[in-house]
Amino acid sequence: MDGFGDNFVPNGNGLVDPAAEFLAREQDELAGLEDPPQIAPFAAAAAAAASGADVMGTPLRTPERVMTPVPRVEPEAIKIWREEHQRKLVMKDEAEEEAKEALREKAKQELADWYKQHDEQVAKTRQANREACKSAEKELVADTERPEPGTEWERIAKLCDFNPKTAKSSRDVSRMRSIILHVKQSPPLKA
């Protein structure tokens, strides 16, 4: 395969690997960065004094400096905007409170109207029930004054409600209704 120039075996003709050469050169350049810098003894003492320590590295007692913060000055445009924004927020809060109070008053009025209407409806229903009860009593008393033989089932049928649209929560009395109607139309014979 030498004829094709793809012989991967080093032939020892003095060619140097370019990657190895690059790595060696980079290691030489970076070698100095890892070592601590060498400071002259006099320069070390000056650096230690400047950092607040003596030559041996023990800290020196120096009066502490008090750092006063510099007041931050806002631009005039931001101050104006902030005041305007605060004023708008206050106005919105007041408008919201007024709207809440109006809704409360409206709700109180609607509730009072509803209670008034409900009380009127209950009073009407009570009155209608009283009148119905009185008329039912009058009919019952009238029926007891004139008992006729063979009309017993008719009198019983008058006391029953044959309206098929009764309350859904009540029992199913359709069979009882049908039996009473049947007996009313064809009374049983006396034995």
N, CA, C and O of each residue as an XYZ file, in Angstrom:
764
protein
N       0.797     -1.176      0.000
C       0.000      0.000      0.000
C       0.852      1.257      0.000
O       0.310      2.362      0.007
N       2.107      1.122     -0.007
C       2.964      2.297     -0.023
C       2.773      3.114     -1.284
O       3.002      4.323     -1.279
N       2.365      2.485     -2.342
C       2.217      3.177     -3.594
C       1.090      4.198     -3.559
O       1.068      5.147     -4.342
N       0.180      3.993     -2.665
C      -0.946      4.927     -2.575
C      -0.685      6.046     -1.585
O      -1.469      6.994     -1.547
N       0.330      5.997     -0.812
C       0.685      7.046      0.136
C      -0.138      7.019      1.408
O      -0.262      8.031      2.098
N      -0.698      5.861      1.717
C      -1.478      5.803      2.945
C      -0.869      4.849      3.954
O      -1.584      4.147      4.670
N       0.432      4.826      4.008
C       1.139      4.006      4.970
C       1.123      4.741      6.299
O       1.708      5.817      6.425
N       0.465      4.171      7.275
C       0.310      4.837      8.559
C       1.415      4.498      9.534
O       1.415      4.991     10.662
N       2.313      3.705      9.143
C       3.415      3.324     10.018
C       4.495      4.391      9.880
O       4.912      4.697      8.763
N       4.965      4.974     11.015
C       6.026      5.997     10.886
C       7.270      5.364     10.257
O       7.705      4.272     10.621
N       7.794      6.081      9.331
C       8.940      5.530      8.615
C      10.267      6.047      9.151
O      11.323      5.691      8.627
N      10.232      6.878     10.182
C      11.471      7.299     10.836
C      12.298      8.227      9.986
O      13.518      8.283     10.135
N      11.644      8.970      9.079
C      12.421      9.856      8.229
C      12.564     11.252      8.823
O      12.983     12.174      8.122
N      12.209     11.438     10.156
C      12.446     12.698     10.833
C      11.240     13.627     10.816
O      11.340     14.773     11.254
N      10.092     13.148     10.313
C       8.904     13.994     10.332
C       8.350     14.035     11.752
O       8.316     13.010     12.432
N       7.924     15.189     12.196
C       7.406     15.374     13.544
C       5.881     15.502     13.464
O       5.343     16.145     12.563
N       5.210     14.883     14.416
C       3.755     14.958     14.466
C       3.334     16.390     14.769
O       3.786     16.942     15.771
N       2.481     17.027     13.944
C       2.117     18.424     14.179
C       1.308     18.604     15.463
O       1.455     19.638     16.114
N       0.462     17.651     15.859
C      -0.316     17.787     17.083
C       0.589     17.747     18.300
O       0.400     18.519     19.241
N       1.561     16.863     18.292
C       2.485     16.775     19.420
C       3.295     18.054     19.531
O       3.552     18.541     20.631
N       3.698     18.599     18.382
C       4.466     19.846     18.385
C       3.632     20.991     18.967
O       4.141     21.798     19.744
N       2.355     21.058     18.591
C       1.458     22.108     19.094
C       1.264     21.987     20.604
O       1.326     22.992     21.311
N       1.032     20.774     21.109
C       0.845     20.563     22.541
C       2.083     20.932     23.339
O       1.973     21.511     24.420
N       3.245     20.607     22.826
C       4.485     20.946     23.527
C       4.648     22.448     23.600
O       5.043     22.984     24.635
N       4.344     23.129     22.509
C       4.495     24.587     22.477
C       3.515     25.245     23.459
O       3.889     26.199     24.141
N       2.281     24.762     23.546
C       1.296     25.325     24.467
C       1.681     25.076     25.918
O       1.473     25.946     26.763
N       2.232     23.917     26.224
C       2.660     23.628     27.590
C       3.770     24.558     28.022
O       3.812     24.975     29.179
N       4.664     24.888     27.120
C       5.740     25.815     27.448
C       5.194     27.204     27.754
O       5.662     27.867     28.680
N       4.219     27.641     26.991
C       3.663     28.981     27.194
C       2.854     29.052     28.495
O       2.897     30.066     29.191
N       2.117     27.985     28.830
C       1.279     28.005     30.011
C       2.015     27.643     31.290
O       1.451     27.784     32.376
N       3.225     27.193     31.200
C       3.967     26.767     32.384
C       4.187     27.923     33.331
O       4.177     27.720     34.545
N       4.382     29.114     32.834
C       4.649     30.257     33.688
C       3.403     30.777     34.393
O       3.520     31.467     35.406
N       2.250     30.474     33.897
C       1.017     30.991     34.511
C       0.662     30.261     35.793
O       0.033     30.842     36.677
N       1.050     29.005     35.911
C       0.686     28.225     37.086
C       1.555     28.521     38.293
O       1.123     28.291     39.423
N       2.736     29.012     38.099
C       3.652     29.306     39.202
C       3.232     30.611     39.871
O       2.787     31.531     39.185
N       3.369     30.717     41.236
C       3.058     31.986     41.899
C       4.107     33.023     41.519
O       5.272     32.684     41.311
N       3.699     34.280     41.427
C       4.655     35.320     41.046
C       5.695     35.526     42.143
O       5.387     35.430     43.331
N       6.889     35.802     41.743
C       7.984     36.054     42.668
C       8.018     37.550     42.999
O       8.155     38.389     42.109
N       7.889     37.872     44.307
C       7.891     39.271     44.738
C       9.155     39.494     45.564
O       9.554     38.656     46.372
N       9.740     40.598     45.343
C      10.939     40.953     46.097
C      10.553     41.175     47.552
O       9.413     41.550     47.824
N      11.484     40.954     48.513
C      11.148     41.088     49.931
C      10.645     42.476     50.271
O       9.695     42.612     51.043
N      11.252     43.498     49.721
C      10.810     44.860     50.033
C       9.416     45.112     49.456
O       8.583     45.760     50.089
N       9.174     44.599     48.258
C       7.867     44.754     47.623
C       6.819     43.991     48.420
O       5.676     44.440     48.502
N       7.180     42.825     49.026
C       6.239     42.045     49.829
C       5.836     42.830     51.069
O       4.662     42.833     51.438
N       6.784     43.494     51.716
C       6.475     44.282     52.904
C       5.578     45.451     52.547
O       4.653     45.775     53.292
N       5.840     46.086     51.418
C       5.016     47.212     50.991
C       3.602     46.742     50.665
O       2.629     47.421     50.990
N       3.489     45.573     50.019
C       2.173     45.041     49.674
C       1.408     44.653     50.936
O       0.198     44.864     51.015
N       2.114     44.080     51.936
C       1.466     43.689     53.184
C       0.994     44.912     53.948
O      -0.094     44.891     54.523
N       1.778     45.968     53.967
C       1.386     47.189     54.661
C       0.181     47.823     53.971
O      -0.715     48.354     54.627
N       0.174     47.761     52.668
C      -0.944     48.340     51.936
C      -2.230     47.535     52.169
O      -3.323     48.099     52.148
N      -2.106     46.241     52.386
C      -3.288     45.408     52.591
C      -3.750     45.398     54.036
O      -4.773     44.787     54.344
N      -3.027     46.058     54.932
C      -3.447     46.121     56.329
C      -2.832     45.043     57.176
O      -3.404     44.705     58.212
N      -1.688     44.472     56.798
C      -1.030     43.435     57.582
C       0.454     43.790     57.679
O       0.990     44.514     56.841
N       1.105     43.264     58.719
C       2.554     43.530     58.827
C       3.302     42.540     57.950
O       2.689     41.776     57.205
N       4.649     42.555     58.041
C       5.474     41.716     57.185
C       5.206     40.239     57.435
O       5.323     39.434     56.510
N       4.849     39.862     58.654
C       4.599     38.465     58.984
C       3.198     38.024     58.560
O       2.907     36.828     58.588
N       2.325     38.947     58.170
C       0.999     38.594     57.705
C      -0.097     38.768     58.730
O      -1.259     38.481     58.442
N       0.252     39.246     59.956
C      -0.795     39.463     60.959
C      -1.469     40.807     60.663
O      -0.801     41.769     60.284
N      -2.762     40.867     60.833
C      -3.472     42.106     60.492
C      -3.130     43.248     61.432
O      -2.972     43.060     62.638
N      -3.020     44.421     60.862
C      -2.776     45.639     61.640
C      -4.106     46.242     62.050
O      -5.097     46.125     61.329
N      -4.127     46.890     63.212
C      -5.350     47.549     63.654
C      -5.367     48.956     63.059
O      -4.550     49.819     63.380
N      -6.313     49.128     62.203
C      -6.470     50.447     61.587
C      -7.899     50.903     61.840
O      -8.810     50.079     61.922
N      -8.092     52.165     61.960
C      -9.475     52.638     62.158
C     -10.312     52.300     60.927
O      -9.893     52.456     59.781
N     -11.509     51.831     61.232
C     -12.382     51.447     60.139
C     -12.954     52.685     59.462
O     -13.283     53.687     60.099
N     -13.054     52.573     58.190
C     -13.625     53.678     57.437
C     -15.135     53.457     57.355
O     -15.604     52.350     57.090
N     -15.845     54.484     57.578
C     -17.285     54.404     57.487
C     -17.669     54.887     56.093
O     -17.384     56.012     55.683
N     -18.335     53.967     55.385
C     -18.756     54.304     54.031
C     -20.187     54.842     54.098
O     -21.111     54.129     54.490
N     -20.351     56.059     53.725
C     -21.697     56.623     53.683
C     -22.216     56.471     52.264
O     -21.541     56.845     51.305
N     -23.405     55.927     52.135
C     -23.930     55.757     50.788
C     -24.269     57.105     50.155
O     -24.755     58.027     50.809
N     -24.003     57.173     48.910
C     -24.305     58.382     48.174
C     -25.792     58.356     47.842
O     -26.284     57.384     47.268
N     -26.504     59.408     48.198
C     -27.927     59.391     47.911
C     -28.171     59.343     46.403
O     -27.529     60.036     45.614
N     -29.128     58.490     46.046
C     -29.430     58.318     44.632
C     -30.445     59.379     44.228
O     -31.511     59.491     44.834
N     -30.124     60.124     43.245
C     -30.986     61.197     42.785
C     -31.757     60.699     41.567
O     -31.181     60.267     40.568
N     -33.106     60.777     41.691
C     -33.934     60.351     40.575
C     -34.103     61.501     39.598
O     -34.170     62.664     39.997
N     -34.170     61.176     38.341
C     -34.432     62.231     37.370
C     -35.826     62.838     37.594
O     -36.722     62.187     38.132
N     -35.983     64.067     37.180
C     -37.237     64.788     37.394
C     -38.403     64.105     36.678
O     -39.517     64.079     37.202
N     -38.165     63.565     35.515
C     -39.232     62.900     34.757
C     -39.754     61.679     35.513
O     -40.956     61.416     35.512
N     -38.868     60.946     36.149
C     -39.293     59.761     36.911
C     -40.085     60.183     38.143
O     -41.070     59.536     38.499
N     -39.654     61.281     38.804
C     -40.405     61.780     39.961
C     -41.822     62.180     39.555
O     -42.791     61.854     40.241
N     -41.928     62.884     38.442
C     -43.241     63.324     37.971
C     -44.099     62.120     37.631
O     -45.277     62.074     37.986
N     -43.519     61.149     36.947
C     -44.270     59.945     36.581
C     -44.734     59.200     37.827
O     -45.880     58.758     37.902
N     -43.835     59.062     38.808
C     -44.169     58.335     40.034
C     -45.322     59.024     40.779
O     -46.238     58.355     41.257
N     -45.277     60.350     40.875
C     -46.355     61.077     41.547
C     -47.664     60.936     40.783
O     -48.719     60.738     41.387
N     -47.601     61.036     39.462
C     -48.798     60.891     38.636
C     -49.372     59.476     38.771
O     -50.586     59.295     38.869
N     -48.497     58.496     38.774
C     -48.925     57.099     38.910
C     -49.581     56.881     40.274
O     -50.610     56.212     40.370
N     -48.999     57.431     41.302
C     -49.559     57.292     42.657
C     -50.932     57.963     42.722
O     -51.855     57.424     43.332
N     -51.070     59.117     42.108
C     -52.350     59.830     42.108
C     -53.404     59.014     41.343
O     -54.554     58.936     41.777
N     -53.027     58.412     40.220
C     -53.959     57.579     39.457
C     -54.393     56.360     40.270
O     -55.563     55.977     40.245
N     -53.451     55.753     40.989
C     -53.792     54.591     41.814
C     -54.782     54.968     42.906
O     -55.721     54.221     43.180
N     -54.578     56.114     43.525
C     -55.492     56.563     44.575
C     -56.879     56.801     43.984
O     -57.888     56.439     44.590
N     -56.925     57.411     42.800
C     -58.215     57.680     42.159
C     -58.924     56.366     41.801
O     -60.136     56.239     41.979
N     -58.158     55.394     41.298
C     -58.746     54.098     40.961
C     -59.270     53.395     42.214
O     -60.345     52.794     42.180
N     -58.529     53.463     43.307
C     -58.978     52.848     44.553
C     -60.276     53.493     45.038
O     -61.190     52.798     45.482
N     -60.356     54.832     44.950
C     -61.573     55.523     45.377
C     -62.752     55.120     44.490
O     -63.852     54.877     44.986
N     -62.520     55.051     43.174
C     -63.591     54.662     42.259
C     -64.041     53.230     42.537
O     -65.232     52.927     42.466
N     -63.104     52.361     42.848
C     -63.446     50.976     43.147
C     -64.278     50.880     44.419
O     -65.244     50.119     44.475
N     -63.910     51.650     45.441
C     -64.671     51.644     46.694
C     -66.081     52.176     46.467
O     -67.044     51.651     47.026
N     -66.206     53.230     45.637
C     -67.532     53.762     45.332
C     -68.374     52.720     44.594
O     -69.560     52.559     44.884
N     -67.762     52.017     43.644
C     -68.486     50.992     42.894
C     -68.910     49.849     43.821
O     -70.020     49.329     43.703
N     -68.028     49.464     44.737
C     -68.374     48.409     45.691
C     -69.546     48.837     46.562
O     -70.468     48.057     46.801
N     -69.508     50.071     47.033
C     -70.579     50.571     47.895
C     -71.899     50.628     47.126
O     -72.952     50.306     47.676
N     -71.847     51.039     45.849
C     -73.055     51.085     45.032
C     -73.610     49.672     44.833
O     -74.823     49.467     44.890
N     -72.732     48.708     44.601
C     -73.181     47.325     44.450
C     -73.791     46.792     45.745
O     -74.773     46.050     45.719
N     -73.205     47.172     46.867
C     -73.758     46.731     48.158
C     -75.163     47.296     48.355
O     -76.074     46.578     48.768
N     -75.334     48.586     48.058
C     -76.645     49.214     48.205
C     -77.663     48.573     47.268
O     -78.807     48.327     47.651
N     -77.232     48.305     46.035
C     -78.129     47.671     45.066
C     -78.520     46.271     45.542
O     -79.681     45.876     45.431
N     -77.550     45.524     46.071
C     -77.827     44.173     46.571
C     -78.788     44.224     47.762
O     -79.693     43.396     47.864
N     -78.591     45.197     48.664
C     -79.504     45.335     49.801
C     -80.917     45.627     49.325
O     -81.882     45.059     49.837
N     -81.038     46.519     48.336
C     -82.352     46.863     47.811
C     -83.010     45.660     47.144
O     -84.192     45.399     47.368
N     -82.260     44.927     46.329
C     -82.806     43.744     45.667
C     -83.223     42.683     46.681
O     -84.254     42.032     46.514
N     -82.428     42.511     47.722
C     -82.764     41.539     48.755
C     -84.042     41.948     49.495
O     -84.898     41.111     49.779
N     -84.160     43.245     49.803
C     -85.377     43.723     50.470
C     -86.590     43.527     49.565
O     -87.648     43.109     50.035
N     -86.451     43.822     48.272
C     -87.556     43.611     47.327
C     -87.939     42.138     47.246
O     -89.120     41.792     47.209
N     -86.925     41.276     47.219
C     -87.205     39.849     47.134
C     -87.958     39.370     48.372
O     -88.928     38.620     48.261
N     -87.507     39.809     49.562
C     -88.193     39.404     50.788
C     -89.637     39.924     50.805
O     -90.548     39.224     51.246
N     -89.836     41.146     50.328
C     -91.178     41.717     50.284
C     -92.065     40.890     49.353
O     -93.193     40.546     49.706
N     -91.552     40.575     48.166
C     -92.316     39.772     47.207
C     -92.585     38.373     47.769
O     -93.682     37.836     47.613
N     -91.580     37.789     48.422
C     -91.743     36.451     49.001
C     -92.806     36.469     50.101
O     -93.647     35.572     50.169
N     -92.768     37.478     50.951
C     -93.766     37.572     52.022
C     -95.171     37.733     51.450
O     -96.121     37.139     51.959
N     -95.307     38.551     50.375
C     -96.619     38.721     49.747
C     -97.108     37.395     49.158
O     -98.282     37.046     49.286
N     -96.197     36.661     48.511
C     -96.556     35.374     47.917
C     -96.977     34.373     48.989
O     -97.954     33.645     48.816
N     -96.244     34.338     50.086
C     -96.585     33.418     51.181
C     -97.939     33.802     51.783
O     -98.745     32.931     52.112
N     -98.184     35.105     51.926
C     -99.467     35.553     52.481
C    -100.616     35.157     51.544
O    -101.664     34.702     52.003
N    -100.418     35.329     50.236
C    -101.459     34.936     49.277
C    -101.715     33.437     49.338
O    -102.863     32.994     49.311
N    -100.643     32.663     49.421
C    -100.793     31.206     49.483
C    -101.513     30.788     50.750
O    -102.366     29.900     50.718
N    -101.179     31.419     51.864
C    -101.855     31.095     53.128
C    -103.343     31.421     53.040
O    -104.192     30.644     53.477
N    -103.642     32.589     52.464
C    -105.037     32.983     52.341
C    -105.796     32.004     51.450
O    -106.917     31.607     51.771
N    -105.183     31.616     50.330
C    -105.842     30.664     49.425
C    -106.042     29.318     50.116
O    -107.082     28.683     49.943
N    -105.055     28.879     50.896
C    -105.192     27.612     51.616
C    -106.294     27.683     52.665
O    -107.035     26.717     52.848
N    -106.414     28.831     53.366
C    -107.475     28.987     54.370
C    -108.851     28.922     53.711
O    -109.765     28.260     54.204
N    -108.976     29.627     52.581
C    -110.262     29.623     51.882
C    -110.592     28.222     51.363
O    -111.739     27.783     51.447
N    -109.593     27.523     50.829
C    -109.830     26.170     50.333
C    -110.216     25.240     51.472
O    -111.074     24.373     51.303
N    -109.591     25.413     52.628
C    -109.893     24.571     53.789
C    -111.318     24.831     54.274
O    -112.037     23.890     54.612
N    -111.736     26.113     54.310
C    -113.088     26.450     54.754
C    -114.132     25.883     53.791
O    -115.155     25.343     54.212
N    -113.854     26.016     52.488
C    -114.827     25.494     51.516
C    -114.888     23.974     51.572
O    -115.961     23.396     51.399
N    -113.762     23.321     51.808
C    -113.753     21.859     51.931
C    -114.529     21.421     53.165
O    -115.246     20.421     53.133
N    -114.382     22.175     54.254
C    -115.131     21.849     55.469
C    -116.633     22.021     55.246
O    -117.431     21.204     55.704
N    -117.017     23.102     54.531
C    -118.445     23.334     54.257
C    -119.012     22.198     53.408
O    -120.123     21.729     53.657
N    -118.247     21.753     52.403
C    -118.722     20.656     51.563
C    -118.830     19.365     52.361
O    -119.774     18.598     52.172
N    -117.883     19.119     53.242
C    -117.916     17.899     54.053
C    -119.111     17.910     54.992
O    -119.776     16.891     55.178
N    -119.378     19.074     55.584
C    -120.517     19.189     56.486
C    -121.807     19.028     55.695
O    -122.752     18.396     56.166
N    -121.851     19.598     54.492
C    -123.054     19.491     53.666
C    -123.292     18.045     53.246
O    -124.441     17.609     53.166
N    -122.243     17.308     52.981
C    -122.392     15.911     52.579
C    -122.834     15.028     53.739
O    -123.506     14.020     53.519
N    -122.476     15.377     54.945
C    -122.863     14.552     56.091
C    -124.324     14.771     56.446
O    -124.934     13.907     57.077
N    -124.902     15.901     56.060
C    -126.294     16.173     56.385
C    -127.235     15.348     55.518
O    -128.319     14.985     55.973
N    -126.863     15.050     54.318
C    -127.756     14.330     53.423
C    -127.121     13.039     52.914
O    -126.837     12.930     51.721
N    -126.898     12.086     53.765
C    -126.352     10.821     53.269
C    -127.411     10.036     52.491
O    -128.523      9.816     52.970
N    -127.049      9.637     51.327
C    -127.940      8.827     50.510
C    -127.277      7.482     50.313
O    -126.061      7.426     50.126
N    -128.001      6.437     50.347
C    -127.388      5.126     50.157
C    -126.891      4.963     48.718
O    -127.548      5.379     47.764
N    -125.713      4.346     48.589
C    -125.101      4.094     47.285
C    -124.208      5.225     46.783
O    -123.608      5.114     45.713
N    -124.118      6.311     47.548
C    -123.273      7.435     47.117
C    -121.999      7.541     47.955
O    -121.295      8.551     47.912
N    -121.719      6.504     48.704
C    -120.545      6.551     49.575
C    -119.259      6.721     48.768
O    -118.394      7.514     49.139
N    -119.131      5.977     47.663
C    -117.895      6.037     46.883
C    -117.773      7.360     46.143
O    -116.663      7.829     45.889
N    -118.884      7.955     45.803
C    -118.826      9.282     45.188
C    -118.307     10.304     46.196
O    -117.498     11.167     45.856
N    -118.773     10.199     47.426
C    -118.308     11.110     48.478
C    -116.815     10.901     48.738
O    -116.085     11.869     48.954
N    -116.356      9.644     48.719
C    -114.922      9.366     48.918
C    -114.123      9.919     47.750
O    -113.044     10.477     47.950
N    -114.630      9.775     46.541
C    -113.926     10.269     45.352
C    -113.784     11.785     45.396
O    -112.797     12.332     44.906
N    -114.789     12.479     45.994
C    -114.690     13.937     46.114
C    -113.530     14.343     47.020
O    -112.920     15.392     46.814
N    -113.230     13.533     48.005
C    -112.145     13.853     48.945
C    -110.762     13.584     48.359
O    -109.765     14.090     48.876
N    -110.689     12.797     47.293
C    -109.396     12.430     46.704
C    -109.024     13.401     45.590
O    -109.884     13.942     44.894
N    -107.733     13.603     45.445
C    -107.211     14.449     44.366
C    -106.874     13.542     43.194
O    -105.995     12.686     43.301
N    -107.565     13.724     42.080
C    -107.340     12.880     40.914
C    -106.464     13.572     39.871
O    -106.402     13.131     38.724
N    -105.808     14.620     40.252
C    -104.904     15.335     39.349
C    -103.629     14.508     39.189
O    -102.947     14.251     40.181
N    -103.285     14.083     37.972
C    -102.095     13.233     37.812
C    -100.787     13.999     38.005
O     -99.735     13.377     38.150
N    -100.826     15.321     38.012
C     -99.599     16.116     38.166
C     -99.418     16.526     39.620
O     -99.505     17.708     39.954
N     -99.173     15.570     40.464
C     -98.940     15.853     41.868
C     -97.443     15.979     42.099
O     -96.642     15.866     41.172
N     -97.093     16.208     43.321
C     -95.677     16.413     43.659
C     -94.867     15.154     43.333
O     -95.325     14.029     43.535
N     -93.674     15.371     42.832
C     -92.801     14.253     42.441
C     -92.277     13.495     43.658
O     -91.958     12.310     43.563
N     -92.189     14.174     44.796
C     -91.616     13.519     45.969
C     -92.631     12.647     46.711
O     -92.263     11.905     47.622
N     -93.914     12.734     46.323
C     -94.922     11.930     47.019
C     -94.955     10.516     46.441
O     -94.352     10.236     45.405
N     -95.661      9.651     47.124
C     -95.764      8.260     46.681
C     -96.630      8.165     45.436
O     -97.434      9.048     45.139
N     -96.442      7.082     44.728
C     -97.244      6.821     43.547
C     -98.599      6.271     43.996
O     -98.687      5.163     44.527
N     -99.654      7.064     43.774
C    -100.992      6.654     44.205
C    -101.901      6.436     43.002
O    -103.125      6.484     43.130
N    -101.317      6.199     41.848
C    -102.118      6.028     40.636
C    -103.012      4.791     40.723
O    -104.145      4.824     40.244
N    -102.538      3.720     41.313
C    -103.363      2.510     41.435
C    -104.544      2.775     42.355
O    -105.662      2.350     42.065
N    -104.305      3.485     43.480
C    -105.396      3.802     44.394
C    -106.438      4.666     43.673
O    -107.639      4.439     43.817
N    -105.979      5.651     42.902
C    -106.904      6.496     42.145
C    -107.749      5.676     41.176
O    -108.963      5.855     41.086
N    -107.088      4.776     40.455
C    -107.828      3.967     39.474
C    -108.851      3.066     40.154
O    -109.942      2.871     39.617
N    -108.532      2.514     41.312
C    -109.480      1.649     42.036
C    -110.674      2.460     42.526
O    -111.816      2.020     42.390
N    -110.421      3.652     43.100
C    -111.522      4.478     43.601
C    -112.432      4.915     42.457
O    -113.655      4.910     42.596
N    -111.833      5.295     41.319
C    -112.653      5.675     40.166
C    -113.482      4.491     39.667
O    -114.646      4.654     39.299
N    -112.888      3.316     39.657
C    -113.600      2.111     39.215
C    -114.772      1.809     40.157
O    -115.870      1.497     39.696
N    -114.547      1.899     41.469
C    -115.593      1.618     42.448
C    -116.673      2.687     42.376
O    -117.852      2.389     42.569
N    -116.273      3.962     42.091
C    -117.242      5.054     41.980
C    -118.176      4.815     40.792
O    -119.385      5.027     40.895
N    -117.614      4.376     39.672
C    -118.425      4.182     38.473
C    -119.284      2.925     38.565
O    -120.418      2.916     38.086
N    -118.767      1.887     39.161
C    -119.579      0.654     39.330
C    -119.426      0.189     40.775
O    -118.532     -0.600     41.082
N    -120.289      0.672     41.661
C    -120.176      0.326     43.081
C    -120.399     -1.172     43.299
O    -121.161     -1.813     42.575
N    -119.715     -1.715     44.313
C    -119.885     -3.140     44.583
C    -121.308     -3.412     45.106
O    -121.924     -2.574     45.764
N    -121.785     -4.585     44.794
C    -123.119     -4.964     45.223
C    -123.101     -5.386     46.689
O    -122.149     -5.998     47.174
N    -124.195     -5.034     47.379
C    -124.276     -5.401     48.790
C    -124.673     -6.875     48.881
O    -125.498     -7.355     48.103
N    -124.101     -7.554     49.800
C    -124.400     -8.967     49.931
C    -125.552     -9.253     50.826
O    -125.908    -10.415     51.021
